[in-house]
Amino acid sequence: MELDLSSSGAELTAHLVDIPSVSGAEGPLADAVVAALHLLPHLAVRRDGNVIVARTDFGRPERVVLAGHLDTVPVHDNLPSRRADGLLYGCGSCDMKSGVAVQLRLAAQLTSAVRDVTYVFYDCEEVEAERNGLLRLSRTSPDLLMGDFAVLLEPTGAMVEGGCQGTLRADVIARGERAHSARSWLGRNAIHAAGGILDVLRGYRPRQPNVDGLAYHEGLNAVGISGGVAGNVIPDECVVSVNYRFAPDRSAEQAAAHVREVFAGFEVQVTDVAGGARPGLSEPAAASFVAAVGGPPRAKLGWTDVARFDALGIPAVNFGPGDPEWAHTRDEHVPVDQIERCEQTMLGWLRTG
């Protein structure tokens, strides 16, 4: 499928949405993106699997990285795209093919700018961290991601969201002793013991720290529970899976230590953790961008790949069309006017500073 980068942001978004790209199946969309970028002579384009990097070389003293992921969560009766009442509906319309459309439109129009620009399109953001294309590139070719500032075009309602929360998943395990259910008193029921884990969660009071001037809101919640052997067996193990969203003033190690402290007396196995990113809004490029967007920035209540850039020492913010509360829903949509607004804001900032 061919992408017409001269079409409007909304039309381009609809075309991107209509190319399904569930995590792990981004190939056809990556093919279309790289083909469109190869037609732009002012860009040097490189592909690594389903990660695409396109760079300008205007010789400017400052470089900005604009990044967006190509994948979506599984389709839920929300393809093909459709428009109604100023909204564009479809899987990935908000998270984050409208942001990718803005990237592509900028790539086509910015044949000169006050800053050099690196455009990064990557795969597998919506699944486990080890499959993330941006993480892979940061490990194998970090030089391709280098810049003075980065903008991740995740949905933010066209507002600047600084930094991001960290996220940790852990299994909290209640142990018991197996027995025949007809003689239950000879055993210890691990599922019953897991009630203590749930009591801890019900009584937990999350922090709401201020980090670099932005207010974050943490959360610790059960997201799964498993246990049981058979209908006539007292179970000897019950596992409660928890998710901890932590503010960027805590490292991944500190977050893991906190979870173990909270569940003292239970076995805790951390299964996945990704640190957050501090806002970094005091950096000159970030301050310039915030001023160009206007309005007060807010904290990113969620994890995004700004953390990848933070790990590389690059200040980064989230800024893109769409309300993140509609991401991953059956009625996922993006306001058409926000696509245009984000594009024009970034064009003005990159052309004039």
ABEGO torsion letter per residue (X at the ends): XBBBAABBAAAAAAAAAABBBBBGAAAAAAAAAAAAAAABAABBBBBBEABBBBBBBAGBABBBBBBBBABBBBBBGAOBBBBBGGBBBEBGAAOAAAAAAAAAAAAAABABBABBBBBBBBBGAABBAAABAAAAAAAABAAAABBABBBBABBAGGBBBBEBBBBBBBBBBBBBBBBBAABAAABBBAAAAAAAAAAAAAABBBBBBBBGGBBBBBBBBBABBBEEABAABBBABBBBBBBBBBBAABBAAAAAAAAAAAABGBBBBBABBBBBBBAGAABAAAAAAAAAAEEBBBBBBEBBAAAAAAAAGBBBBBBBBEBAAABGBAABBBBAAAAAAAAAAAAAAAAAX
